[in-house]
Amino acid sequence: MRTKLSALTGGFAGLAALVTLIVACNQPPAVNPWVDDSISQDQWTTPSRDLALASGQKAIARETDFPTMNAPYVSPGVPHYPLWWEDPFDDQGDNNETFAITWQDYVAMPYVLGRFLLNTMAWPVSAVVTPPGTIMVSDGYVNPAEHPHDARLGQSPNPTAELSDFGF
């Protein structure tokens, strides 16, 4: 009898804790993940910025005696090895420009898991298409129409990816 009572009390305590957590997470100042309630960019400010603007003084730029230099242009790009588990939702998001959970996120959840499992089971195929040690470069540019991932074969800013880019 005592074990049944203690099990019932423990279950009730666990249920009460779960209900408390669920109810507490929906009260301000908690974030509602289904509503984009972020402030607009024109409202971004800080007290120090407001004080500087209110003072009416011009911004003070420190002048130095160093000669002006031009840094050499280096095309962007990070060398790396193949990304066999690369996912378009990671690279390009859901493209709805909303900082909230939307229907695309609910579609992405099973898709991402299924894609990961398929890529894991079919890894030998990925290794044949893009063999281990293939030098690739990511530049952060993603265009869904042309290429859904930013990784491409080959060119690094140095001007070609070599083993020295990877520390060898």
N, CA, C and O of each residue as an XYZ file, in Angstrom:
672
protein
N       0.819     -1.187      0.000
C       0.000      0.000      0.000
C       0.866      1.255      0.000
O       0.575      2.227     -0.697
N       1.941      1.218      0.797
C       2.795      2.382      0.902
C       3.497      2.646     -0.432
O       3.660      3.808     -0.804
N       3.917      1.617     -1.159
C       4.602      1.824     -2.431
C       3.660      2.397     -3.480
O       4.060      3.221     -4.302
N       2.388      1.949     -3.447
C       1.424      2.494     -4.399
C       1.164      3.970     -4.100
O       1.048      4.788     -5.013
N       1.074      4.298     -2.816
C       0.836      5.681     -2.419
C       2.025      6.571     -2.795
O       1.834      7.686     -3.280
N       3.249      6.083     -2.572
C       4.430      6.882     -2.909
C       4.575      7.020     -4.425
O       5.009      8.066     -4.908
N       4.222      5.988     -5.173
C       4.268      6.083     -6.633
C       3.237      7.087     -7.131
O       3.512      7.867     -8.044
N       2.056      7.068     -6.533
C       1.003      8.003     -6.919
C       1.404      9.431     -6.578
O       1.168     10.348     -7.365
N       2.009      9.626     -5.408
C       2.454     10.950     -4.993
C       3.572     11.449     -5.912
O       3.579     12.617     -6.303
N       4.509     10.576     -6.255
C       5.606     10.949     -7.158
C       5.081     11.291     -8.542
O       5.543     12.244     -9.170
N       4.107     10.508     -9.020
C       3.516     10.803    -10.330
C       2.780     12.120    -10.325
O       2.856     12.884    -11.287
N       2.061     12.391     -9.240
C       1.338     13.650     -9.118
C       2.315     14.827     -9.058
O       2.068     15.869     -9.664
N       3.412     14.664     -8.336
C       4.416     15.728     -8.233
C       5.055     15.988     -9.595
O       5.283     17.141     -9.961
N       5.342     14.936    -10.342
C       5.916     15.102    -11.684
C       4.948     15.800    -12.624
O       5.346     16.674    -13.394
N       3.685     15.420    -12.562
C       2.660     16.047    -13.399
C       2.500     17.518    -13.021
O       2.370     18.373    -13.897
N       2.507     17.815    -11.730
C       2.385     19.203    -11.276
C       3.579     20.027    -11.748
O       3.412     21.178    -12.153
N       4.776     19.458    -11.701
C       5.968     20.170    -12.172
C       5.883     20.432    -13.667
O       6.245     21.517    -14.122
N       5.409     19.454    -14.442
C       5.277     19.621    -15.881
C       4.257     20.710    -16.227
O       4.507     21.551    -17.091
N       3.123     20.688    -15.556
C       2.096     21.704    -15.796
C       2.620     23.085    -15.414
O       2.362     24.059    -16.122
N       3.340     23.180    -14.323
C       3.909     24.455    -13.896
C       4.884     24.989    -14.937
O       4.865     26.178    -15.257
N       5.736     24.116    -15.464
C       6.693     24.546    -16.479
C       5.993     25.015    -17.745
O       6.379     26.029    -18.326
N       4.976     24.293    -18.176
C       4.251     24.672    -19.389
C       3.552     26.010    -19.201
O       3.616     26.871    -20.079
N       2.894     26.191    -18.082
C       2.177     27.440    -17.822
C       3.159     28.590    -17.634
O       2.917     29.693    -18.123
N       4.248     28.349    -16.940
C       5.218     29.410    -16.664
C       5.917     29.880    -17.932
O       6.281     31.052    -18.031
N       6.114     28.992    -18.904
C       6.816     29.372    -20.129
C       5.979     30.251    -21.037
O       6.514     30.845    -21.973
N       4.700     30.350    -20.792
C       3.848     31.144    -21.666
C       3.551     32.524    -21.077
O       2.745     33.268    -21.634
N       4.184     32.869    -19.970
C       3.938     34.158    -19.335
C       5.072     35.115    -19.668
O       6.222     34.692    -19.786
N       4.768     36.393    -19.820
C       5.832     37.373    -20.077
C       6.828     37.365    -18.932
O       6.423     37.125    -17.795
N       8.065     37.607    -19.162
C       8.713     38.055    -20.380
C       9.212     36.926    -21.269
O      10.149     37.142    -22.038
N       8.642     35.758    -21.203
C       9.055     34.667    -22.071
C       8.757     35.010    -23.531
O       7.870     35.812    -23.825
N       9.501     34.399    -24.426
C       9.346     34.660    -25.847
C       8.296     33.711    -26.413
O       8.339     32.509    -26.149
N       7.369     34.235    -27.177
C       6.388     33.414    -27.859
C       6.988     32.983    -29.190
O       7.167     33.822    -30.073
N       7.307     31.697    -29.366
C       8.011     31.280    -30.583
C       7.149     31.312    -31.836
O       7.683     31.189    -32.938
N       5.849     31.471    -31.710
C       4.969     31.450    -32.873
C       4.615     32.841    -33.384
O       3.899     32.963    -34.378
N       5.099     33.892    -32.728
C       4.812     35.265    -33.131
C       6.120     36.022    -33.263
O       6.957     35.986    -32.361
N       6.299     36.709    -34.386
C       7.488     37.526    -34.578
C       7.266     38.854    -33.860
O       6.680     39.784    -34.416
N       7.742     38.930    -32.618
C       7.524     40.141    -31.823
C       8.805     40.935    -31.632
O       8.917     41.719    -30.689
N       9.777     40.737    -32.526
C      11.013     41.494    -32.407
C      10.769     42.943    -32.827
O       9.876     43.231    -33.623
N      11.579     43.844    -32.279
C      11.392     45.263    -32.579
C      11.948     45.556    -33.972
O      12.839     44.857    -34.454
N      11.414     46.594    -34.610
C      11.875     46.956    -35.943
C      13.249     47.610    -35.848
O      13.653     48.103    -34.794
N      13.948     47.601    -36.965
C      15.323     48.089    -36.972
C      15.417     49.575    -36.641
O      16.431     50.013    -36.099
N      14.397     50.354    -36.949
C      14.462     51.782    -36.633
C      14.349     52.055    -35.128
O      14.584     53.180    -34.688
N      13.996     51.045    -34.342
C      13.910     51.208    -32.890
C      15.156     50.709    -32.164
O      15.238     50.807    -30.939
N      16.128     50.175    -32.906
C      17.357     49.707    -32.271
C      18.126     50.910    -31.737
O      18.432     51.832    -32.493
N      18.430     50.911    -30.482
C      19.196     52.009    -29.901
C      19.790     51.557    -28.566
O      19.453     50.495    -28.043
N      20.671     52.381    -28.038
C      21.249     52.148    -26.719
C      21.256     53.478    -25.972
O      21.210     54.534    -26.603
N      21.312     53.449    -24.656
C      21.366     54.714    -23.912
C      22.576     55.570    -24.280
O      22.460     56.794    -24.341
N      23.732     54.956    -24.526
C      24.910     55.753    -24.867
C      24.740     56.426    -26.234
O      25.193     57.555    -26.423
N      24.100     55.755    -27.178
C      23.840     56.348    -28.484
C      22.866     57.520    -28.338
O      23.065     58.581    -28.931
N      21.830     57.319    -27.556
C      20.857     58.396    -27.346
C      21.510     59.619    -26.696
O      21.216     60.755    -27.068
N      22.394     59.384    -25.727
C      23.084     60.482    -25.051
C      23.999     61.228    -26.019
O      24.061     62.457    -26.003
N      24.704     60.481    -26.855
C      25.603     61.123    -27.819
C      24.818     61.937    -28.835
O      25.249     63.028    -29.207
N      23.685     61.439    -29.289
C      22.870     62.187    -30.248
C      22.223     63.404    -29.592
O      22.079     64.447    -30.230
N      21.834     63.280    -28.326
C      21.176     64.387    -27.629
C      22.147     65.522    -27.313
O      21.730     66.675    -27.203
N      23.438     65.212    -27.166
C      24.408     66.245    -26.808
C      24.652     67.211    -27.955
O      25.085     68.340    -27.724
N      24.385     66.791    -29.184
C      24.544     67.664    -30.334
C      25.976     67.854    -30.786
O      26.217     68.610    -31.727
N      26.938     67.196    -30.151
C      28.333     67.332    -30.552
C      28.610     66.434    -31.751
O      27.970     65.402    -31.953
N      29.594     66.873    -32.537
C      30.013     66.046    -33.660
C      30.811     64.859    -33.115
O      31.429     64.929    -32.053
N      30.775     63.797    -33.862
C      31.557     62.624    -33.478
C      33.041     62.962    -33.571
O      33.477     63.627    -34.511
N      33.801     62.506    -32.602
C      35.229     62.793    -32.558
C      35.967     61.596    -33.117
O      35.836     60.478    -32.619
N      36.741     61.841    -34.151
C      37.549     60.786    -34.748
C      39.003     61.027    -34.368
O      39.508     62.140    -34.515
N      39.662     60.018    -33.894
C      41.061     60.153    -33.509
C      41.936     60.111    -34.756
O      41.787     59.219    -35.591
N      42.820     61.044    -34.880
C      43.722     61.080    -36.016
C      45.076     60.536    -35.590
O      45.543     60.786    -34.478
N      45.692     59.796    -36.486
C      47.008     59.214    -36.206
C      47.995     59.661    -37.277
O      47.604     60.231    -38.296
N      49.262     59.401    -37.039
C      50.308     59.751    -37.992
C      50.654     58.592    -38.921
O      51.591     58.686    -39.714
N      49.913     57.518    -38.824
C      50.211     56.362    -39.665
C      49.802     56.637    -41.105
O      48.763     57.251    -41.347
N      50.609     56.188    -42.064
C      50.229     56.409    -43.462
C      49.013     55.537    -43.835
O      48.796     54.466    -43.268
N      48.247     56.025    -44.790
C      47.089     55.271    -45.253
C      47.558     54.055    -46.032
O      48.484     54.141    -46.839
N      46.916     52.927    -45.788
C      47.283     51.696    -46.484
C      46.038     51.073    -47.093
O      44.924     51.254    -46.600
N      46.244     50.359    -48.141
C      45.166     49.597    -48.738
C      45.444     48.127    -48.511
O      46.511     47.624    -48.865
N      44.498     47.451    -47.929
C      44.656     46.021    -47.711
C      44.425     45.293    -49.034
O      43.568     45.701    -49.818
N      45.167     44.238    -49.288
C      44.959     43.514    -50.547
C      43.600     42.816    -50.540
O      43.153     42.327    -49.502
N      42.953     42.774    -51.690
C      41.658     42.114    -51.796
C      41.872     40.610    -51.823
O      42.677     40.097    -52.601
N      41.152     39.924    -50.980
C      41.176     38.466    -50.966
C      39.745     38.006    -51.142
O      38.873     38.335    -50.337
N      39.506     37.246    -52.195
C      38.139     36.778    -52.412
C      37.716     35.911    -51.241
O      38.517     35.134    -50.720
N      36.467     36.035    -50.823
C      36.026     35.269    -49.662
C      35.956     33.789    -49.973
O      35.690     33.383    -51.104
N      36.192     33.023    -48.984
C      36.098     31.581    -49.146
C      36.865     30.866    -48.057
O      37.948     31.291    -47.654
N      36.295     29.785    -47.592
C      36.918     28.995    -46.540
C      37.133     27.586    -47.070
O      36.165     26.914    -47.426
N      38.383     27.120    -47.132
C      38.612     25.761    -47.626
C      38.190     24.721    -46.592
O      38.348     24.922    -45.388
N      37.660     23.631    -47.073
C      37.250     22.539    -46.184
C      37.137     21.256    -46.991
O      37.249     21.263    -48.217
N      36.915     20.164    -46.290
C      36.691     18.873    -46.943
C      35.196     18.701    -47.202
O      34.409     19.541    -46.767
N      34.783     17.652    -47.890
C      33.368     17.491    -48.259
C      32.416     17.548    -47.063
O      32.723     17.070    -45.970
N      31.257     18.146    -47.310
C      30.190     18.229    -46.318
C      29.084     17.273    -46.763
O      28.120     17.686    -47.408
N      29.228     16.018    -46.420
C      28.287     15.008    -46.913
C      26.905     15.154    -46.300
O      25.925     14.720    -46.905
N      26.796     15.746    -45.125
C      25.499     15.881    -44.463
C      24.964     17.312    -44.575
O      24.139     17.728    -43.761
N      25.425     18.061    -45.569
C      24.977     19.442    -45.739
C      23.476     19.470    -46.047
O      22.962     18.624    -46.779
N      22.798     20.445    -45.484
C      21.342     20.518    -45.565
C      20.924     21.896    -46.077
O      21.417     22.902    -45.569
N      20.025     21.975    -47.073
C      19.634     23.292    -47.572
C      18.918     24.149    -46.530
O      18.991     25.375    -46.610
N      18.229     23.552    -45.556
C      17.581     24.356    -44.522
C      18.630     25.033    -43.634
O      18.391     26.124    -43.116
N      19.787     24.392    -43.456
C      20.861     25.033    -42.695
C      21.468     26.189    -43.477
O      21.788     27.230    -42.903
N      21.627     26.009    -44.779
C      22.274     27.034    -45.598
C      21.380     28.218    -45.908
O      21.819     29.366    -45.835
N      20.127     27.949    -46.254
C      19.286     29.051    -46.720
C      18.079     29.327    -45.854
O      17.344     30.275    -46.128
N      17.843     28.544    -44.825
C      16.702     28.785    -43.955
C      15.394     28.531    -44.681
O      15.375     27.857    -45.711
N      14.300     29.066    -44.153
C      13.015     28.854    -44.810
C      12.597     30.061    -45.648
O      11.508     30.072    -46.221
N      13.463     31.079    -45.719
C      13.274     32.239    -46.596
C      11.969     32.984    -46.375
O      11.432     33.559    -47.322
N      11.444     32.994    -45.165
C      10.212     33.747    -44.943
C      10.454     35.037    -44.166
O       9.512     35.774    -43.877
N      11.732     35.316    -43.823
C      12.106     36.564    -43.146
C      11.296     36.808    -41.872
O      11.071     37.958    -41.496
N      10.861     35.753    -41.212
C      10.102     35.870    -39.977
C      10.854     35.151    -38.874
O      11.230     33.987    -39.014
N      11.066     35.858    -37.775
C      11.749     35.256    -36.638
C      10.707     34.621    -35.726
O      10.452     35.091    -34.617
N      10.117     33.549    -36.222
C       9.095     32.825    -35.475
C       8.979     31.431    -36.075
O       9.435     31.185    -37.192
N       8.374     30.532    -35.332
C       8.158     29.183    -35.844
C       6.945     29.214    -36.765
O       5.848     29.592    -36.355
N       7.158     28.814    -38.012
C       6.089     28.823    -39.008
C       5.872     27.406    -39.538
O       6.526     26.464    -39.090
N       4.957     27.261    -40.485
C       4.653     25.935    -41.019
C       5.877     25.333    -41.717
O       6.032     24.112    -41.740
N       6.760     26.188    -42.294
C       7.955     25.656    -42.946
C       8.851     24.931    -41.940
O       9.491     23.934    -42.272
N       8.888     25.440    -40.717
C       9.710     24.801    -39.694
C       9.168     23.424    -39.336
O       9.942     22.498    -39.093
N       7.847     23.281    -39.299
C       7.252     21.976    -39.006
C       7.475     20.990    -40.150
O       7.581     19.787    -39.913
N       7.547     21.481    -41.386
C       7.863     20.617    -42.524
C       9.343     20.249    -42.484
O       9.716     19.122    -42.809
N      10.181     21.199    -42.086
C      11.621     20.969    -42.075
C      12.039     19.937    -41.036
O      13.013     19.213    -41.245
N      11.319     19.857    -39.920
C      11.738     18.945    -38.844
C      11.827     17.488    -39.308
O      12.886     16.882    -39.148
N      10.773     16.899    -39.871
C      10.924     15.516    -40.331
C      11.818     15.410    -41.568
O      12.503     14.404    -41.752
N      11.814     16.443    -42.414
C      12.654     16.410    -43.617
C      14.132     16.344    -43.242
O      14.884     15.548    -43.804
N      14.544     17.177    -42.297
C      15.953     17.213    -41.896
C      16.367     15.886    -41.274
O      17.447     15.372    -41.562
N      15.506     15.328    -40.417
C      15.823     14.031    -39.811
C      15.901     12.945    -40.880
O      16.837     12.146    -40.884
N      14.927     12.912    -41.781
C      14.938     11.906    -42.852
C      16.153     12.051    -43.744
O      16.763     11.053    -44.129
N      16.516     13.285    -44.080
C      17.684     13.513    -44.926
C      18.963     13.063    -44.221
O      19.840     12.461    -44.840
N      19.064     13.358    -42.924
C      20.235     12.940    -42.168
C      20.344     11.409    -42.142
O      21.420     10.857    -42.369
N      19.218     10.724    -41.864
C      19.247      9.264    -41.826
C      19.593      8.684    -43.194
O      20.375      7.737    -43.281
N      19.022      9.239    -44.262
C      19.331      8.760    -45.606
C      20.799      8.988    -45.940
O      21.461      8.095    -46.469
N      21.313     10.178    -45.635
C      22.726     10.453    -45.902
C      23.642      9.554    -45.087
O      24.711      9.165    -45.556
N      23.227      9.222    -43.868
C      24.045      8.340    -43.040
C      24.050      6.925    -43.612
O      25.102      6.289    -43.686
N      22.881      6.428    -44.017
C      22.812      5.074    -44.578
C      23.458      5.012    -45.961
O      24.040      3.988    -46.318
N      23.368      6.077    -46.740
C      23.904      6.091    -48.095
C      25.266      6.780    -48.148
O      25.667      7.259    -49.209
N      25.970      6.838    -47.048
C      27.255      7.522    -47.019
C      28.222      7.020    -48.086
O      28.917      7.842    -48.684
N      28.306      5.715    -48.361
C      29.250      5.288    -49.406
C      28.975      5.944    -50.761
O      29.913      6.198    -51.517
N      27.714      6.221    -51.081
C      27.396      6.885    -52.349
C      27.932      8.314    -52.323
O      28.503      8.780    -53.309
N      27.755      9.001    -51.214
C      28.271     10.367    -51.086
C      29.793     10.376    -51.204
O      30.368     11.295    -51.787
N      30.439      9.361    -50.656
C      31.896      9.286    -50.707
C      32.389      8.992    -52.120
O      33.522      9.333    -52.460
N      31.557      8.365    -52.945
C      31.935      8.134    -54.336
C      31.734      9.410    -55.147
O      32.579      9.764    -55.968
N      30.624     10.095    -54.920
C      30.340     11.332    -55.663
C      31.362     12.411    -55.312
O      31.905     13.061    -56.205
N      31.627     12.605    -54.031
C      32.635     13.563    -53.568
C      33.576     12.808    -52.640
O      33.309     12.702    -51.443
N      34.680     12.282    -53.178
C      35.568     11.428    -52.378
C      36.175     12.148    -51.176
O      36.307     13.372    -51.183
N      36.546     11.383    -50.138
C      37.222     11.996    -48.991
C      38.505     12.691    -49.452
O      39.221     12.176    -50.311
N      38.781     13.828    -48.894
C      39.979     14.576    -49.259
C      39.773     15.547    -50.402
O      40.691     16.291    -50.745
N      38.586     15.560    -51.003
C      38.307     16.529    -52.058
C      38.296     17.921    -51.440
O      37.623     18.160    -50.437
N      39.034     18.821    -52.036
C      39.136     20.160    -51.472
C      37.989     21.004    -52.002
O      37.800     21.138    -53.211
N      37.227     21.570    -51.074
C      36.076     22.398    -51.412
C      36.224     23.751    -50.723
O      37.038     23.912    -49.814
N      35.431     24.713    -51.166
C      35.481     26.046    -50.600
C      34.059     26.551    -50.413
O      33.215     26.380    -51.293
N      33.791     27.175    -49.267
C      32.504     27.818    -49.005
C      32.725     29.314    -48.912
O      33.637     29.783    -48.232
N      31.865     30.066    -49.615
C      32.004     31.519    -49.579
C      30.812     32.205    -48.925
O      30.779     33.433    -48.854
N      29.837     31.447    -48.447
C      28.693     32.024    -47.772
C      27.601     32.489    -48.711
O      26.567     32.971    -48.248
N      27.795     32.363    -50.028
C      26.798     32.801    -50.997
C      25.890     31.626    -51.340
O      26.360     30.586    -51.801
N      24.590     31.794    -51.113
C      23.620     30.747    -51.411
C      22.531     31.343    -52.289
O      21.909     32.344    -51.933
N      22.309     30.724    -53.431
C      21.225     31.121    -54.320
C      20.442     29.855    -54.653
O      20.936     29.008    -55.397
N      19.228     29.709    -54.116
C      18.483     28.461    -54.304
C      18.286     28.079    -55.766
O      18.220     26.890    -56.079
N      18.190     29.055    -56.671
C      17.977     28.733    -58.074
C      19.221     28.113    -58.705
O      19.116     27.191    -59.514
N      20.398     28.618    -58.337
C      21.636     28.129    -58.939
C      22.235     26.959    -58.172
O      22.528     25.910    -58.746
N      22.411     27.148    -56.878
C      22.985     26.089    -56.044
C      22.494     26.285    -54.615
O      22.680     27.356    -54.036
N      21.861     25.246    -54.037
C      21.287     25.398    -52.700
C      22.319     25.378    -51.577
O      21.987     25.693    -50.434
N      23.553     25.017    -51.877
C      24.610     24.987    -50.862
C      25.703     25.970    -51.254
O      25.840     26.318    -52.427
N      26.482     26.420    -50.272
C      27.547     27.353    -50.615
C      28.878     26.648    -50.862
O      29.848     27.306    -51.236
N      28.955     25.352    -50.668
C      30.210     24.631    -50.877
C      30.384     24.301    -52.357
O      29.456     23.833    -53.016
N      31.592     24.555    -52.867
C      31.921     24.245    -54.248
C      33.295     23.600    -54.294
O      34.089     23.731    -53.363
N      33.562     22.911    -55.374
C      34.886     22.345    -55.560
C      35.877     23.469    -55.769
O      35.584     24.450    -56.453
N      37.015     23.328    -55.198
C      38.128     24.011    -55.577
C      38.867     25.205    -55.330
O      40.020     25.081    -54.917
N      38.382     26.361    -55.519
C      39.209     27.561    -55.439
C      39.136     28.169    -54.047
O      38.051     28.418    -53.522
N      40.293     28.404    -53.458
C      40.323     29.090    -52.174
C      40.947     30.458    -52.399
O      41.466     30.723    -53.483
N      40.910     31.320    -51.415
C      41.490     32.641    -51.614
C      42.997     32.630    -51.752
O      43.617     33.693    -51.786
N      43.603     31.457    -51.832
C      45.043     31.409    -51.676
C      45.862     30.968    -52.886
O      46.927     30.441    -52.561
N      45.653     31.043    -54.114
C      44.454     31.165    -54.940
C      43.783     29.821    -55.186
O      42.649     29.786    -55.664
N      44.448     28.720    -54.874
C      43.757     27.425    -54.965
C      43.956     26.707    -53.645
O      44.984     26.861    -52.986
N      42.984     25.938    -53.276
C      43.084     25.219    -52.011
C      44.142     24.128    -52.128
O      44.120     23.315    -53.052
N      45.059     24.128    -51.181
C      46.108     23.126    -51.131
C      46.144     22.537    -49.740
O      45.405     22.974    -48.858
N      46.989     21.556    -49.537
C      47.073     20.945    -48.209
C      47.549     21.942    -47.163
O      47.227     21.794    -45.984
N      48.314     22.962    -47.575
C      48.774     23.958    -46.604
C      47.620     24.780    -46.031
O      47.725     25.318    -44.929
N      46.507     24.877    -46.789
C      45.332     25.588    -46.272
C      44.724     24.866    -45.085
O      44.021     25.474    -44.278
N      44.987     23.588    -44.976
C      44.402     22.779    -43.916
C      45.406     22.499    -42.800
O      45.111     21.733    -41.882
N      46.578     23.106    -42.869
C      47.559     22.961    -41.805
C      48.515     21.795    -42.006
O      49.205     21.408    -41.063
N      48.576     21.231    -43.186
C      49.511     20.115    -43.441
C      50.731     20.602    -44.139
O      51.628     19.813    -44.437
